[in-house]
């Protein structure tokens, strides 16, 4: 009887651990998905945030003029 009781406790504990892990993972994915949806669809932060009001300046970096598709331009950048 003791072995059976111990087995039930161990099995129940493992089941509970797996259940908590699954619930945590699903919750984390749901939160990440809602954050991503808000980020991808809401550009208002760009207009109100002060750090985006001044253009970025980088010295000694050439501008790539893109006359071709994006994928081909990337290959051209890495081939030179």
N, C-alpha and C positions, 0 to 999 in steps of 0.2 A: 504494500500500500504506500509506503514511503517513497519508493522509486517512482510510482505512478504520479504521486502528488508533486514530486520534484520535477518530473518530466513536464507536467502541466504548467508549472510555474515558469520553467525555462522556455517552453513553447509559447506561452502567453506573453512573456517578456520580449521574446524575439518578434512576435507578431506586433506587439505594441511599438517596438522600436522601428519596425518597417513602416507601420502606419503613420507614425509621427514624421518619419523621413519623407514619405510620399506627400503628406499634407504640407510639410514645409516647402518641398520642391514645387508643388503646384501653386502654392501661395506666392512664392518668389517669382515664378514665371508669370503669373497673372499681374503682379505689381510691375515687373519689368515691361510687360506688353503694354500696360496702360501708360506707363511713362514714355515709352517709345512712340506710342500713338500721339500723345500730347506734344512731344518734341517735333515729330515729323509734320504735324498739321498746324502748329502754332508758331508763327514767326514774329509775334508781337515783342518777344524779348529782344530782338535785334533792334527794334525801333526805340525802345525805352531804356535799354542798358547803355550807360555812358561809355563803356569800353569799346563799343562798336561805332562810336561817332567819329573817331579819328582813323584815317586810312593807315594801313600797315606799310611800313617802308623797310625794304630789305636791300642792303648794298651788295654789290658784286654777284648778283644773280640775274642771268639773262631771261628775258621774257620769251616764251615759246609762242610763235605765231602759228595758229592752228588753221591750216588750209585743208586739212584732211580729217578723217574720222578720229575719234578719241582714241580708240584702240591702236590705230596705226601711229598716232602721235606719241603714245607711250612707248611703243617699240622704237621709234626714232630717237626719243630722249635717251633710252638705255643703250642704244647702239653707238652713240657718239662718244 
